[in-house]
Amino acid sequence: MCGAFDTIEISQEGPDRTKITGVKGEPPPRRPNVCINNAGNYRNSMTIVLTGLDIEKKAEESSRRIGSTVLGGRGNCRGECQLIRSDKEDPQE
Protein backbone atom coordinates (compact mmCIF):
# COMPACT_ATOMS: atom_id res chain seq x y z
CA MET A 1 0.00 0.00 0.00
CA CYS A 2 1.45 3.34 -0.98
CA GLY A 3 1.24 6.40 1.22
CA ALA A 4 -0.06 8.70 -1.53
CA PHE A 5 -2.99 10.00 0.52
CA ASP A 6 -1.45 10.24 3.98
CA THR A 7 -1.27 14.08 3.91
CA ILE A 8 -4.73 14.85 2.49
CA GLU A 9 -7.19 16.98 4.47
CA ILE A 10 -10.85 17.28 3.42
CA SER A 11 -13.26 19.80 4.92
CA GLN A 12 -16.84 20.84 4.20
CA GLU A 13 -16.88 24.48 3.03
CA GLY A 14 -20.61 24.70 2.27
CA PRO A 15 -23.62 22.61 1.26
CA ASP A 16 -22.12 21.76 -2.16
CA ARG A 17 -18.50 22.67 -1.59
CA THR A 18 -15.57 20.59 -0.35
CA LYS A 19 -12.04 21.85 0.30
CA ILE A 20 -9.06 19.55 -0.23
CA THR A 21 -5.65 20.61 1.11
CA GLY A 22 -2.34 19.07 2.11
CA VAL A 23 -2.00 16.88 -0.98
CA LYS A 24 1.64 16.35 -1.89
CA GLY A 25 2.95 14.61 -4.96
CA GLU A 26 5.93 12.32 -5.22
CA PRO A 27 8.97 12.91 -7.44
CA PRO A 28 8.74 11.40 -10.93
CA PRO A 29 10.06 7.86 -11.36
CA ARG A 30 13.59 7.31 -12.64
CA ARG A 31 12.22 5.69 -15.80
CA PRO A 32 9.07 6.79 -17.64
CA ASN A 33 5.93 4.78 -16.94
CA VAL A 34 4.26 3.35 -20.01
CA CYS A 35 0.93 1.55 -20.32
CA ILE A 36 0.03 -0.31 -23.51
CA ASN A 37 -3.57 -1.37 -24.03
CA ASN A 38 -4.62 -3.64 -26.87
CA ALA A 39 -8.33 -4.25 -27.45
CA GLY A 40 -7.76 -7.89 -28.41
CA ASN A 41 -6.16 -10.27 -30.87
CA TYR A 42 -6.26 -9.71 -34.61
CA ARG A 43 -6.85 -5.97 -34.34
CA ASN A 44 -5.14 -3.80 -36.89
CA SER A 45 -4.70 -0.74 -34.70
CA MET A 46 -4.43 0.45 -31.12
CA THR A 47 -4.32 3.77 -29.35
CA ILE A 48 -1.99 4.56 -26.49
CA VAL A 49 -2.71 7.65 -24.40
CA LEU A 50 0.41 9.19 -22.88
CA THR A 51 0.05 11.74 -20.10
CA GLY A 52 2.34 13.72 -17.85
CA LEU A 53 5.91 14.75 -18.52
CA ASP A 54 8.46 13.35 -20.97
CA ILE A 55 5.90 12.47 -23.67
CA GLU A 56 8.60 11.98 -26.32
CA LYS A 57 10.46 9.50 -24.07
CA LYS A 58 7.24 7.64 -23.32
CA ALA A 59 6.35 7.50 -27.03
CA GLU A 60 9.80 6.14 -27.87
CA GLU A 61 9.58 3.52 -25.10
CA SER A 62 6.08 2.54 -26.22
CA SER A 63 7.23 2.11 -29.81
CA ARG A 64 10.22 0.02 -28.72
CA ARG A 65 8.11 -2.22 -26.51
CA ILE A 66 5.44 -2.70 -29.16
CA GLY A 67 8.09 -3.77 -31.62
CA SER A 68 9.74 -6.21 -29.24
CA THR A 69 6.77 -7.45 -27.21
CA VAL A 70 3.49 -7.13 -29.08
CA LEU A 71 4.96 -7.74 -32.51
CA GLY A 72 7.36 -10.34 -31.12
CA GLY A 73 10.39 -8.61 -32.60
CA ARG A 74 9.86 -10.60 -35.79
CA GLY A 75 11.06 -9.08 -39.03
CA ASN A 76 7.90 -10.11 -40.88
CA CYS A 77 5.64 -7.98 -38.64
CA ARG A 78 5.18 -4.39 -39.67
CA GLY A 79 3.99 -1.65 -37.44
CA GLU A 80 3.75 2.10 -37.56
CA CYS A 81 3.88 4.39 -34.55
CA GLN A 82 2.78 7.99 -34.70
CA LEU A 83 2.94 10.62 -31.95
CA ILE A 84 0.01 13.04 -32.19
CA ARG A 85 0.37 15.86 -29.68
CA SER A 86 -2.82 17.44 -28.36
CA ASP A 87 -1.38 19.15 -25.29
CA LYS A 88 -1.11 22.91 -24.96
CA GLU A 89 1.43 25.10 -23.20
CA ASP A 90 -1.48 26.88 -21.48
CA PRO A 91 -4.15 24.22 -20.75
CA GLN A 92 -6.78 26.95 -20.23
CA GLU A 93 -6.72 27.88 -23.94
N, CA, C and O atoms as CSV, one atom per row, in Angstrom:
chain,resi,resn,atom,element,x,y,z
A,1,MET,N,N,0.855,-1.173,0.000
A,1,MET,CA,C,0.000,0.000,0.000
A,1,MET,C,C,0.895,1.228,0.000
A,1,MET,O,O,1.803,1.351,0.822
A,2,CYS,N,N,0.628,2.135,-0.934
A,2,CYS,CA,C,1.446,3.343,-0.985
A,2,CYS,C,C,0.862,4.404,-0.065
A,2,CYS,O,O,-0.319,4.357,0.278
A,3,GLY,N,N,1.676,5.340,0.323
A,3,GLY,CA,C,1.236,6.399,1.216
A,3,GLY,C,C,0.864,7.665,0.465
A,3,GLY,O,O,1.141,8.764,0.947
A,4,ALA,N,N,0.244,7.543,-0.701
A,4,ALA,CA,C,-0.056,8.696,-1.532
A,4,ALA,C,C,-1.063,9.641,-0.900
A,4,ALA,O,O,-1.043,10.834,-1.203
A,5,PHE,N,N,-1.941,9.154,-0.035
A,5,PHE,CA,C,-2.987,9.998,0.517
A,5,PHE,C,C,-2.835,10.215,2.019
A,5,PHE,O,O,-3.821,10.491,2.702
A,6,ASP,N,N,-1.629,10.096,2.538
A,6,ASP,CA,C,-1.452,10.235,3.983
A,6,ASP,C,C,-1.364,11.690,4.440
A,6,ASP,O,O,-1.317,11.939,5.645
A,7,THR,N,N,-1.338,12.668,3.514
A,7,THR,CA,C,-1.271,14.076,3.908
A,7,THR,C,C,-2.548,14.834,3.553
A,7,THR,O,O,-2.629,16.037,3.803
A,8,ILE,N,N,-3.531,14.174,2.986
A,8,ILE,CA,C,-4.727,14.852,2.492
A,8,ILE,C,C,-5.646,15.274,3.641
A,8,ILE,O,O,-5.836,14.537,4.609
A,9,GLU,N,N,-6.212,16.481,3.508
A,9,GLU,CA,C,-7.194,16.976,4.470
A,9,GLU,C,C,-8.423,17.424,3.692
A,9,GLU,O,O,-8.307,18.199,2.743
A,10,ILE,N,N,-9.594,16.945,4.084
A,10,ILE,CA,C,-10.845,17.281,3.415
A,10,ILE,C,C,-11.760,17.952,4.426
A,10,ILE,O,O,-11.952,17.451,5.534
A,11,SER,N,N,-12.330,19.104,4.031
A,11,SER,CA,C,-13.259,19.796,4.924
A,11,SER,C,C,-14.468,20.283,4.130
A,11,SER,O,O,-14.369,20.580,2.939
A,12,GLN,N,N,-15.606,20.357,4.811
A,12,GLN,CA,C,-16.842,20.839,4.203
A,12,GLN,C,C,-16.830,22.362,4.254
A,12,GLN,O,O,-16.743,22.939,5.338
A,13,GLU,N,N,-16.916,23.021,3.102
A,13,GLU,CA,C,-16.884,24.477,3.028
A,13,GLU,C,C,-18.270,25.065,2.812
A,13,GLU,O,O,-18.442,26.280,2.914
A,14,GLY,N,N,-19.241,24.249,2.521
A,14,GLY,CA,C,-20.607,24.697,2.271
A,14,GLY,C,C,-21.453,23.506,1.885
A,14,GLY,O,O,-20.955,22.380,1.860
A,15,PRO,N,N,-22.729,23.727,1.581
A,15,PRO,CA,C,-23.619,22.608,1.256
A,15,PRO,C,C,-23.157,21.799,0.047
A,15,PRO,O,O,-23.316,20.579,0.029
A,16,ASP,N,N,-22.592,22.454,-0.955
A,16,ASP,CA,C,-22.119,21.757,-2.156
A,16,ASP,C,C,-20.667,22.090,-2.448
A,16,ASP,O,O,-20.265,22.192,-3.607
A,17,ARG,N,N,-19.889,22.256,-1.400
A,17,ARG,CA,C,-18.503,22.673,-1.591
A,17,ARG,C,C,-17.602,21.922,-0.611
A,17,ARG,O,O,-17.854,21.892,0.594
A,18,THR,N,N,-16.543,21.315,-1.161
A,18,THR,CA,C,-15.569,20.585,-0.354
A,18,THR,C,C,-14.190,21.182,-0.618
A,18,THR,O,O,-13.855,21.502,-1.758
A,19,LYS,N,N,-13.399,21.329,0.429
A,19,LYS,CA,C,-12.043,21.852,0.304
A,19,LYS,C,C,-11.056,20.722,0.550
A,19,LYS,O,O,-11.161,19.996,1.538
A,20,ILE,N,N,-10.098,20.580,-0.357
A,20,ILE,CA,C,-9.062,19.552,-0.231
A,20,ILE,C,C,-7.726,20.266,-0.133
A,20,ILE,O,O,-7.384,21.059,-1.010
A,21,THR,N,N,-6.963,19.995,0.923
A,21,THR,CA,C,-5.648,20.612,1.111
A,21,THR,C,C,-4.652,19.550,1.571
A,21,THR,O,O,-5.022,18.424,1.904
A,22,GLY,N,N,-3.384,19.943,1.580
A,22,GLY,CA,C,-2.345,19.071,2.112
A,22,GLY,C,C,-1.902,17.954,1.184
A,22,GLY,O,O,-1.129,17.088,1.595
A,23,VAL,N,N,-2.369,17.952,-0.046
A,23,VAL,CA,C,-2.003,16.884,-0.977
A,23,VAL,C,C,-0.610,17.170,-1.519
A,23,VAL,O,O,-0.347,18.261,-2.025
A,24,LYS,N,N,0.271,16.203,-1.413
A,24,LYS,CA,C,1.644,16.355,-1.891
A,24,LYS,C,C,1.949,15.232,-2.867
A,24,LYS,O,O,1.636,14.068,-2.618
A,25,GLY,N,N,2.557,15.600,-3.969
A,25,GLY,CA,C,2.950,14.606,-4.958
A,25,GLY,C,C,4.291,13.992,-4.613
A,25,GLY,O,O,4.981,14.426,-3.691
A,26,GLU,N,N,4.638,12.978,-5.373
A,26,GLU,CA,C,5.931,12.320,-5.221
A,26,GLU,C,C,6.800,12.687,-6.416
A,26,GLU,O,O,6.270,13.051,-7.466
A,27,PRO,N,N,8.120,12.601,-6.283
A,27,PRO,CA,C,8.974,12.906,-7.436
A,27,PRO,C,C,8.712,11.911,-8.564
A,27,PRO,O,O,8.280,10.787,-8.308
A,28,PRO,N,N,8.972,12.316,-9.817
A,28,PRO,CA,C,8.741,11.401,-10.934
A,28,PRO,C,C,9.647,10.178,-10.830
A,28,PRO,O,O,10.719,10.249,-10.228
A,29,PRO,N,N,9.227,9.066,-11.408
A,29,PRO,CA,C,10.062,7.861,-11.362
A,29,PRO,C,C,11.332,8.054,-12.190
A,29,PRO,O,O,11.400,8.930,-13.053
A,30,ARG,N,N,12.314,7.240,-11.918
A,30,ARG,CA,C,13.592,7.312,-12.635
A,30,ARG,C,C,13.392,7.019,-14.120
A,30,ARG,O,O,14.005,7.655,-14.977
A,31,ARG,N,N,12.524,6.042,-14.413
A,31,ARG,CA,C,12.222,5.686,-15.799
A,31,ARG,C,C,10.772,6.064,-16.096
A,31,ARG,O,O,9.935,6.014,-15.195
A,32,PRO,N,N,10.457,6.437,-17.327
A,32,PRO,CA,C,9.075,6.794,-17.644
A,32,PRO,C,C,8.148,5.585,-17.510
A,32,PRO,O,O,8.527,4.460,-17.836
A,33,ASN,N,N,6.939,5.831,-17.030
A,33,ASN,CA,C,5.933,4.779,-16.944
A,33,ASN,C,C,5.179,4.724,-18.254
A,33,ASN,O,O,4.808,5.758,-18.809
A,34,VAL,N,N,4.954,3.536,-18.742
A,34,VAL,CA,C,4.256,3.353,-20.007
A,34,VAL,C,C,3.200,2.282,-19.830
A,34,VAL,O,O,3.462,1.234,-19.239
A,35,CYS,N,N,2.005,2.543,-20.341
A,35,CYS,CA,C,0.934,1.554,-20.319
A,35,CYS,C,C,0.504,1.297,-21.754
A,35,CYS,O,O,0.202,2.242,-22.484
A,36,ILE,N,N,0.470,0.050,-22.168
A,36,ILE,CA,C,0.033,-0.315,-23.507
A,36,ILE,C,C,-1.241,-1.126,-23.381
A,36,ILE,O,O,-1.269,-2.152,-22.701
A,37,ASN,N,N,-2.298,-0.664,-24.038
A,37,ASN,CA,C,-3.573,-1.373,-24.030
A,37,ASN,C,C,-3.894,-1.830,-25.443
A,37,ASN,O,O,-3.820,-1.047,-26.390
A,38,ASN,N,N,-4.246,-3.077,-25.577
A,38,ASN,CA,C,-4.622,-3.637,-26.867
A,38,ASN,C,C,-6.014,-4.226,-26.709
A,38,ASN,O,O,-6.251,-5.027,-25.805
A,39,ALA,N,N,-6.940,-3.834,-27.584
A,39,ALA,CA,C,-8.334,-4.246,-27.454
A,39,ALA,C,C,-8.529,-5.755,-27.649
A,39,ALA,O,O,-9.559,-6.283,-27.228
A,40,GLY,N,N,-7.618,-6.442,-28.247
A,40,GLY,CA,C,-7.759,-7.886,-28.414
A,40,GLY,C,C,-6.933,-8.376,-29.590
A,40,GLY,O,O,-6.313,-7.590,-30.305
A,41,ASN,N,N,-6.935,-9.673,-29.775
A,41,ASN,CA,C,-6.159,-10.268,-30.867
A,41,ASN,C,C,-6.727,-9.874,-32.220
A,41,ASN,O,O,-7.904,-9.535,-32.340
A,42,TYR,N,N,-5.893,-9.923,-33.218
A,42,TYR,CA,C,-6.260,-9.714,-34.606
A,42,TYR,C,C,-6.788,-8.311,-34.894
A,42,TYR,O,O,-7.480,-8.110,-35.893
A,43,ARG,N,N,-6.480,-7.356,-34.056
A,43,ARG,CA,C,-6.845,-5.972,-34.336
A,43,ARG,C,C,-5.762,-5.370,-35.220
A,43,ARG,O,O,-4.604,-5.781,-35.166
A,44,ASN,N,N,-6.145,-4.404,-36.023
A,44,ASN,CA,C,-5.141,-3.800,-36.888
A,44,ASN,C,C,-4.663,-2.444,-36.393
A,44,ASN,O,O,-3.835,-1.803,-37.041
A,45,SER,N,N,-5.184,-1.997,-35.235
A,45,SER,CA,C,-4.700,-0.736,-34.698
A,45,SER,C,C,-4.922,-0.692,-33.191
A,45,SER,O,O,-5.708,-1.463,-32.640
A,46,MET,N,N,-4.223,0.211,-32.546
A,46,MET,CA,C,-4.426,0.450,-31.121
A,46,MET,C,C,-4.067,1.903,-30.841
A,46,MET,O,O,-3.319,2.533,-31.588
A,47,THR,N,N,-4.606,2.405,-29.771
A,47,THR,CA,C,-4.322,3.772,-29.345
A,47,THR,C,C,-3.702,3.725,-27.965
A,47,THR,O,O,-4.193,3.025,-27.080
A,48,ILE,N,N,-2.634,4.463,-27.783
A,48,ILE,CA,C,-1.987,4.564,-26.490
A,48,ILE,C,C,-2.057,6.024,-26.068
A,48,ILE,O,O,-1.611,6.904,-26.804
A,49,VAL,N,N,-2.610,6.287,-24.898
A,49,VAL,CA,C,-2.707,7.650,-24.398
A,49,VAL,C,C,-1.558,7.879,-23.431
A,49,VAL,O,O,-1.424,7.168,-22.435
A,50,LEU,N,N,-0.739,8.862,-23.723
A,50,LEU,CA,C,0.406,9.192,-22.879
A,50,LEU,C,C,0.114,10.512,-22.173
A,50,LEU,O,O,-0.277,11.491,-22.807
A,51,THR,N,N,0.306,10.530,-20.867
A,51,THR,CA,C,0.051,11.744,-20.099
A,51,THR,C,C,1.261,12.093,-19.249
A,51,THR,O,O,2.155,11.270,-19.054
A,52,GLY,N,N,1.282,13.300,-18.753
A,52,GLY,CA,C,2.344,13.720,-17.846
A,52,GLY,C,C,3.529,14.294,-18.587
A,52,GLY,O,O,3.397,14.823,-19.691
A,53,LEU,N,N,4.672,14.184,-17.973
A,53,LEU,CA,C,5.906,14.748,-18.518
A,53,LEU,C,C,6.617,13.742,-19.411
A,53,LEU,O,O,6.265,12.562,-19.425
A,54,ASP,N,N,7.596,14.195,-20.141
A,54,ASP,CA,C,8.463,13.353,-20.975
A,54,ASP,C,C,7.689,12.531,-21.996
A,54,ASP,O,O,7.941,11.336,-22.155
A,55,ILE,N,N,6.738,13.171,-22.693
A,55,ILE,CA,C,5.904,12.470,-23.666
A,55,ILE,C,C,6.751,11.836,-24.771
A,55,ILE,O,O,6.479,10.707,-25.179
A,56,GLU,N,N,7.767,12.540,-25.258
A,56,GLU,CA,C,8.600,11.978,-26.321
A,56,GLU,C,C,9.287,10.694,-25.867
A,56,GLU,O,O,9.342,9.717,-26.613
A,57,LYS,N,N,9.816,10.700,-24.628
A,57,LYS,CA,C,10.460,9.497,-24.072
A,57,LYS,C,C,9.466,8.352,-23.965
A,57,LYS,O,O,9.771,7.214,-24.321
A,58,LYS,N,N,8.268,8.668,-23.467
A,58,LYS,CA,C,7.238,7.636,-23.318
A,58,LYS,C,C,6.823,7.082,-24.675
A,58,LYS,O,O,6.602,5.879,-24.812
A,59,ALA,N,N,6.715,7.954,-25.683
A,59,ALA,CA,C,6.351,7.499,-27.028
A,59,ALA,C,C,7.431,6.588,-27.592
A,59,ALA,O,O,7.128,5.560,-28.198
A,60,GLU,N,N,8.689,6.963,-27.393
A,60,GLU,CA,C,9.803,6.142,-27.872
A,60,GLU,C,C,9.816,4.774,-27.179
A,60,GLU,O,O,10.005,3.745,-27.828
A,61,GLU,N,N,9.615,4.775,-25.859
A,61,GLU,CA,C,9.582,3.524,-25.098
A,61,GLU,C,C,8.400,2.661,-25.536
A,61,GLU,O,O,8.536,1.445,-25.667
A,62,SER,N,N,7.249,3.277,-25.762
A,62,SER,CA,C,6.077,2.537,-26.222
A,62,SER,C,C,6.353,1.880,-27.564
A,62,SER,O,O,6.056,0.701,-27.758
A,63,SER,N,N,6.922,2.643,-28.486
A,63,SER,CA,C,7.232,2.113,-29.806
A,63,SER,C,C,8.208,0.940,-29.722
A,63,SER,O,O,8.036,-0.072,-30.400
A,64,ARG,N,N,9.230,1.089,-28.883
A,64,ARG,CA,C,10.220,0.020,-28.725
A,64,ARG,C,C,9.577,-1.243,-28.162
A,64,ARG,O,O,9.832,-2.349,-28.639
A,65,ARG,N,N,8.734,-1.062,-27.135
A,65,ARG,CA,C,8.105,-2.224,-26.511
A,65,ARG,C,C,7.092,-2.894,-27.420
A,65,ARG,O,O,6.955,-4.118,-27.407
A,66,ILE,N,N,6.384,-2.106,-28.205
A,66,ILE,CA,C,5.440,-2.704,-29.159
A,66,ILE,C,C,6.203,-3.559,-30.153
A,66,ILE,O,O,5.806,-4.685,-30.455
A,67,GLY,N,N,7.299,-3.017,-30.655
A,67,GLY,CA,C,8.092,-3.766,-31.624
A,67,GLY,C,C,8.655,-5.054,-31.058
A,67,GLY,O,O,8.692,-6.073,-31.748
A,68,SER,N,N,9.097,-5.019,-29.803
A,68,SER,CA,C,9.743,-6.210,-29.240
A,68,SER,C,C,8.769,-7.153,-28.540
A,68,SER,O,O,9.005,-8.360,-28.498
A,69,THR,N,N,7.683,-6.623,-27.995
A,69,THR,CA,C,6.773,-7.455,-27.211
A,69,THR,C,C,5.523,-7.840,-27.989
A,69,THR,O,O,5.262,-9.023,-28.208
A,70,VAL,N,N,4.759,-6.854,-28.400
A,70,VAL,CA,C,3.492,-7.129,-29.079
A,70,VAL,C,C,3.731,-7.752,-30.441
A,70,VAL,O,O,3.071,-8.722,-30.811
A,71,LEU,N,N,4.671,-7.198,-31.184
A,71,LEU,CA,C,4.956,-7.742,-32.506
A,71,LEU,C,C,5.961,-8.889,-32.447
A,71,LEU,O,O,6.285,-9.478,-33.479
A,72,GLY,N,N,6.447,-9.207,-31.279
A,72,GLY,CA,C,7.358,-10.342,-31.116
A,72,GLY,C,C,8.745,-10.112,-31.671
A,72,GLY,O,O,9.541,-11.049,-31.734
A,73,GLY,N,N,9.060,-8.899,-32.076
A,73,GLY,CA,C,10.389,-8.613,-32.602
A,73,GLY,C,C,10.679,-9.314,-33.906
A,73,GLY,O,O,11.830,-9.371,-34.338
A,74,ARG,N,N,9.650,-9.851,-34.544
A,74,ARG,CA,C,9.859,-10.597,-35.786
A,74,ARG,C,C,9.961,-9.632,-36.960
A,74,ARG,O,O,9.234,-8.640,-37.029
A,75,GLY,N,N,10.858,-9.930,-37.869
A,75,GLY,CA,C,11.057,-9.084,-39.034
A,75,GLY,C,C,9.871,-9.055,-39.973
A,75,GLY,O,O,9.716,-8.097,-40.731
A,76,ASN,N,N,9.021,-10.086,-39.947
A,76,ASN,CA,C,7.905,-10.113,-40.880
A,76,ASN,C,C,6.697,-9.321,-40.379
A,76,ASN,O,O,5.721,-9.178,-41.115
A,77,CYS,N,N,6.733,-8.807,-39.157
A,77,CYS,CA,C,5.645,-7.977,-38.644
A,77,CYS,C,C,5.968,-6.523,-38.935
A,77,CYS,O,O,7.099,-6.073,-38.754
A,78,ARG,N,N,4.973,-5.806,-39.381
A,78,ARG,CA,C,5.180,-4.393,-39.673
A,78,ARG,C,C,4.267,-3.575,-38.791
A,78,ARG,O,O,3.097,-3.908,-38.602
A,79,GLY,N,N,4.794,-2.536,-38.271
A,79,GLY,CA,C,3.992,-1.649,-37.440
A,79,GLY,C,C,4.393,-0.213,-37.686
A,79,GLY,O,O,5.513,0.074,-38.110
A,80,GLU,N,N,3.470,0.679,-37.416
A,80,GLU,CA,C,3.748,2.104,-37.562
A,80,GLU,C,C,3.324,2.803,-36.292
A,80,GLU,O,O,2.207,2.602,-35.813
A,81,CYS,N,N,4.196,3.618,-35.743
A,81,CYS,CA,C,3.879,4.393,-34.550
A,81,CYS,C,C,3.898,5.864,-34.915
A,81,CYS,O,O,4.759,6.327,-35.663
A,82,GLN,N,N,2.937,6.584,-34.376
A,82,GLN,CA,C,2.785,7.994,-34.697
A,82,GLN,C,C,2.460,8.742,-33.421
A,82,GLN,O,O,1.536,8.365,-32.701
A,83,LEU,N,N,3.200,9.790,-33.131
A,83,LEU,CA,C,2.936,10.619,-31.952
A,83,LEU,C,C,2.113,11.823,-32.396
A,83,LEU,O,O,2.574,12.644,-33.188
A,84,ILE,N,N,0.892,11.919,-31.877
A,84,ILE,CA,C,0.008,13.039,-32.189
A,84,ILE,C,C,-0.164,13.841,-30.915
A,84,ILE,O,O,-0.817,13.390,-29.974
A,85,ARG,N,N,0.417,15.021,-30.884
A,85,ARG,CA,C,0.373,15.855,-29.679
A,85,ARG,C,C,-0.930,16.645,-29.651
A,85,ARG,O,O,-1.308,17.258,-30.650
A,86,SER,N,N,-1.615,16.633,-28.514
A,86,SER,CA,C,-2.818,17.444,-28.358
A,86,SER,C,C,-2.722,18.334,-27.127
A,86,SER,O,O,-3.684,19.012,-26.765
A,87,ASP,N,N,-1.556,18.328,-26.486
A,87,ASP,CA,C,-1.381,19.151,-25.294
A,87,ASP,C,C,-1.153,20.610,-25.694
A,87,ASP,O,O,-0.851,20.912,-26.848
A,88,LYS,N,N,-1.301,21.490,-24.732
A,88,LYS,CA,C,-1.107,22.911,-24.959
A,88,LYS,C,C,-0.209,23.464,-23.865
A,88,LYS,O,O,-0.218,22.974,-22.736
A,89,GLU,N,N,0.563,24.486,-24.204
A,89,GLU,CA,C,1.426,25.102,-23.200
A,89,GLU,C,C,0.585,25.713,-22.088
A,89,GLU,O,O,0.946,25.634,-20.914
A,90,ASP,N,N,-0.550,26.328,-22.464
A,90,ASP,CA,C,-1.483,26.879,-21.480
A,90,ASP,C,C,-2.752,26.060,-21.579
A,90,ASP,O,O,-3.534,26.274,-22.505
A,91,PRO,N,N,-2.999,25.117,-20.650
A,91,PRO,CA,C,-4.151,24.223,-20.748
A,91,PRO,C,C,-5.485,24.938,-20.691
A,91,PRO,O,O,-6.511,24.330,-20.999
A,92,GLN,N,N,-5.512,26.231,-20.302
A,92,GLN,CA,C,-6.779,26.946,-20.225
A,92,GLN,C,C,-7.202,27.501,-21.582
A,92,GLN,O,O,-8.302,28.040,-21.703
A,93,GLU,N,N,-6.365,27.383,-22.596
A,93,GLU,CA,C,-6.717,27.877,-23.940
A,93,GLU,C,C,-7.666,26.924,-24.601
A,93,GLU,O,O,-8.083,27.155,-25.736
